[in-house]
Amino acid sequence: MADVRDLLREVQSRYGSVEAFCARLRATIEDPTLELPALVLPATPGRHRRTD
């Protein structure tokens, strides 16, 4: 538990508050959510393709 208290003390001394620290972290992330395109499966039936 002492490690957590030490971390909180350090964060508060450097950034003023935990909220300010979290805001700074969010500001430094460039695009945390990247939407990937949907996977399109080929329309041709293959030898190992399921048929049920």
C-alpha positions, -999 to +999 in steps of 0.1 A: +000+000+000+029+023+006+038+021-032+003+034-041+007+063-016+041+071-030+028+071-065-001+094-056+022+118-038+045+119-068+016+125-092+002+153-070+036+169-066+043+169-104+008+176-118-012+191-090-039+164-090-047+130-103-073+146-127-046+168-142-023+138-146-051+118-164-059+148-186-023+150-196-022+113-204-053+116-226-038+146-244-006+127-253-024+097-269-027+103-306-057+083-316-065+057-290-095+043-309-087+032-344-117+018-364-106-011-386-124-020-418-147-050-418-132-083-430-147-093-463-146-130-469-142-142-505-174-153-522-159-183-540-164-216-522-132-233-512-123-269-506-122-264-468-151-240-466-180-250-444-213-256-462-237-259-433 
